[in-house]
Amino acid sequence: MKKFLMLHGINHNMFGKREPKYYGTITLQQIDSKLRSLASELGVQVESYQTNHEGEMVERVHRAFIDKVDGVIINAGAWTHYSYGLHDALAILTVPIVEIHMSNNHARDAFRQVSVISEIAKGYIAGFGVDSYLLGLRAAVNASSSAQSDNSPSSTDLTPVTPNTPIDKSNTTSGAKFWDDAREGDQCITPSIKVTGEMIDLYAEVSGDHTLLHVDEEYARNSHFGQRVAHGLYGLSVADGLKCQADYKFLPGMSLGWTWDFLLPIYINDELHVEFKVETMRPSKSKPDWGIVDIPCKLINQHGAVVQRGVHKLMIPRRPSAVTPGHALP
C-alpha cells in the first residue's frame, strides 16, 4: 500500500483558535481525521506530522526520504516564505511534493505571497480551507501514480550508459580526459552565459513550474526581489551545461549526483560562469575500469558573487592501459 506524508508547519497546532477569519474553526486533529478517511477511500496510507521547530521538520523530511514515502503534502506555514533549509531538505526527495495552504496567500500580506517551496513542488493548492488538504492528498496520489507509469520501462526506452556499458572511446570529444589523465587540484573557468527572460520562460515550460515570481513581471516587481528571478534549479542546469562547454572535460561517463546550494537570486541579464576544480579522485572498487571524481563548482555572476555552489560526483572511464584485465581493486 502506498504511503503519503502530511507535514503541518509552525503554529498549525493552534488551528481552531488561530485567526478563524482565515483558517476557520476546524482543529488540526479534525483535519487529520478527514485525511485518514480520504486515504482509506483511495486505498493508501497517510501519516501526519506537526512541529513548531524547523530543525525537527527538516529531520522528518530526511526520514521521509529514508522511508521511501510515495508522496508528500506540505503546509509549511510561515516557513513557506523564508526557510531555505526546509527547501533544501525537500529538494532531496524524488517523489511528488504538493504545497497546500488553507487561505489564499496571494490575497493577504505581501510577505505571504512569496514561497521558497513552490519551485520544487509538483503543484500548489490554496484558498479552499480544509479542502486544500483533501485536494492535496488526491493530487499527491495521482501524481505518484503518473510518475510510476512514466518510469515504467517500455520497448522504446533507450539503453542508458552504465558502468557496464561498452564505450566507443575512439569517437569521443577531442581533448576529453580519461580518469587517469586528471589530477587533484586541476581547475577550470567555463565560458559565460547571459540570462534572458526567454530562457526563464522556456525553463518554466519544460519544468512545468509557472510560479509567478519567475514568469509574471508585474507580480515580481511587487515582491521583495523587485524583478523576475530564475528558478533555483535553472541555475544548476546552467552550471552543468557550462561545465560541459569548458576546455577541461572528461570522456562520457555517468553522473552520480549533485549536492547544490542556492545562495543568491539569479536575475534577468545576469552573466554567469562556473569555476570548478577536481577535488578528490578514487578508483571504483566494484568497477576497476572506471574512476570517481568529486568536482566542487561555483556559479558566479558578473559582480563576482557566488549565486549557487555545490559538488558534482562523476564516474569516468579509465585509460585501458592503466587497468589490469580481470583485476578488481580491494
N, C-alpha and C positions, 0 to 999 in steps of 0.2 A: 504494500500500500504506500502511495506517495505521501511524503511528509513535507509540510509547509510551516514556516516560522513567521509569526506575527510579532513585530517589535514595536513596543509602545515607548515613546520618549519621555523626556523630562516633564514633570508636573501632571502627567496623564493619570496618575493615581488619584487626582483630585477631580476627575470628571464627575459630574453630578452636583458639584458645589462651585466649580470654577466657571465664571462668565457664561451663564446659561444662554445669554444672547447669541453666543457663537457656538456653544457646544451642547446646548440643551441640558436636560436633567438626567440623562442616562449615565449610569456608572460604568466604570471600566469592567467590573465583573459582569454586568449585563451585556456589554459589547462582546466580551469573550464567550459568553454563553451563546449568543447569536452566531458567532463564528463557528463554534463547535457544532451547532445544529446544522449549519450550511455545509460544513465539511463532511458531516455524516451523509447528507443528501448527495454530495458529489463523490462520495466513496474515497475520501482522502482523510489524512490526519492533519490537525493544525495545533501547534503549540504556541502559547502567548508568553511574552516576557516583557516586563516593565522595570525600569530603573531610573533613578534621578542622578546617576553617576556616569559620566561619559566613558570613563575607562572600563567600567563594567559592561557597558553596551558594546564597546569595541571588542572586548573579550568574548562576549556572547556571539558576535558576528564571526569571530575566529572559530569558535566551536561549531557554528553552523557549517563552515567550510569543511571542518574535520568530519562532522556527522553526515556530510553529503546530503543536505536537505534538497528538496526539489524546487524550492522557490521561497522568496522572502517578500513579505509585505511589511512596509515600514511607515509609521507616522513618527518622525523624529522630533516633533515639537519644535522648540526654539533652536535645537541643534541643526535643524534643516538649513538655517540661514548662515551658519558660520563654521560648523565643525568639519574641517578638512581631515581631522583624524578619523572621524566616522566615515567620511567619503572614501578615504584610502582603505579602510577596513572593508567596506562594501565592495570596493573595486577588486578585491581578491576573489570574490565569488564568481563562479562561472554559470550560475543559474539565474533565471529571471528575477528581477527586483521590481516591485511595484510600489511607487511612492504614493501615499494617500494622506489626505487631510480632511477633517470634519468640516471646517469652514473654507470659504473661498479666499485663499491668501491674497489673490490679486484685487480683492475689493476691500482690503484692510490696509494697515500701516505699510509704508514703503519698504521697511526692512523685511517685512514678511513676504514680500514679493520676489525675494531672491532665494534660490535653492541651490546649494552646492551638491545636492544629491541627484537632481534631475538628470544631469548629463550621463550618469551611469545607470539610470533606471530604465527598464523596458517601457514603462508608461507612468502616467501621472493622473490621479483622480482626486478631485477636491470639491467641496461645497455641498455634499449630499448628506451630511451628518453621519449617523451610524451606517447608512447605506454605502458610504465611501469604503468602509471596511469590507462589507459584503461584496461590493463590486470588485474591490481589490483582490479578494480571495479568488473570486471567479476568474479574474484576469490572469492571476498567477498560475492557476491550474491550467487554463487554456494555453498560456504561453509555454508552460513546461511541456505540455503535450506536443505543441508545434515544434519546439526545439528538439524534442526527442525524435520526431518524424523527420526533421530536416537533417539530423545527424545520422539517420539510418543509412547503411550502405546501399548502393544501387548499382546496376550493371553499367552505368555511365560514369561512375566515380573514377577519377584519375588515381593512379598509384602514387602515394606520397613518397618523398625522399626520406629514407630512414637510414640508420647506421648499417643496415644490411643490404641497402640498395646499391648495386654497382654504379659507379660514376664514370662517364667517359671523360677522363682527365686530359685528353688531347683536344677537347673542344671547350675550353674554359676561357674566361675573360683574360686578356693579355695582362701580365703582371700580377695576377692573383696569386695569393700565397697558400702553400700548404701550411699545416700547423707547425711543422718543423722549421719553417722559414721565419716565423715570428720570434720576437724576443720580448721578455717582460720589460716594460718601460717604453716600448715603441709608442710614438704619439703621432697624431694627425689632426689637421683642421680641414673641415669639409668646405665645399662651395656654399654660398648663401642662397637664401630664397626670400622673396618679398611676399608677405601675406596679403591677400586681397579678399574683398568681400565675396567674390565669386568662389574662391576656394572654400571659405567657411560655408557658403550655401551648398556647395557640392558635397562637402562632408556631412552636412545635415541631411541631405537626400540619401546618401549612401548608408549612413548610420541609423536613420530614422529618428534622430534626436533634433526636434524642432523647438527646443527651449527658446523662449522669446529673447532671452539675454543674448543669444547667438544670432538670431535671424530677424529680429524686429528692431529697426533703427530707433524708432520713437520710444519704445519701451526701454531700450538700453540706455538712451540719453537720460532718462529719468531715474536710472538705477545709480548706485554709488560708484559704478565704473565709469559712467558718463558717456559711454560709447559701446558698440558691439565688441564682444570678446570671442575668441575662438574656443571651441570645445577643448577640454583638458586633454582628451585622448588624441585630438588632432595634432597636438604638439609631439606626442610620442610617435605618431605616424610620420610626421615631418622629420623627426630625428632619425628614425630608421631609414627613411628614404635618402636623406642627405648622406648618411654613413655609407650607403651603397654606392654613392657617386664619388666617394673620396678616392684619392690616388692609392691609398693603403686599403687593400681589400683581400678577402680570403676566397679560396675556391668555394663553390656551392656546398653548403653543409646543412645543418639543422639547428634552428633556434631552440634553445632550452628554456627561454623565457626572459622576461624583464622584471626588474624592480624599478619603480618610477615614482617620482615625487613632483607635485605641482607647486611651484614656489611663487610665481607671479603671473598675472594675466598676460595673454597674447592678444595684441590689438591689430586691427587692420593697418597695413603699411609698415608693420614691424619687419625688420630684416633679420633673419635668423640663420645661424650656422651652428655646427656642432664641433666641439673639441672632445676627442676621445683618446684613450690610451689602452694598451694591453697591460693589465694589472697582474693577473696570475695565469699560469699555464700548467696543465697537468694532463698526462696521458689518460685515456679512458681505460679503466680496469677491465670492463667487460668487452670492449671493442678495441683491440690493440691497434687497428689500422685507423683509429680516429683519436683526436685530442680535443680537450676542452679549454676554452679561454673565457676569462671574465673581463669585460670591457666597460669601464666606467665612462659615461657620456654626459656632457653638459650641453644643453640647448641654450644658446646665448643670443641676446638681441643686439641691436645696433648701438645701444648705450653701454654694452659690456656687462649687462646684468644677466645672471643665470636665471632663466624663467622656469626651466624644468631640468631635472637631472635624474640619473639612475644608472643601473648596471645591466648590460646585456650579456647573457651567457650563451655561448655558441659551441656547437660540436663541429669540428673541422676535420676533413680527411688529412691523414699523414702522408708524407712522401714515401712511396713504396720502398725505396732503398733503405729507409730508416726502420722498417718493421721486419722482424724475423717471422717468416711464414709459420703459422700454427702456434706461435708463442703468445700466450696470454700473460699480461702483466700481473704481478701479485696484488 
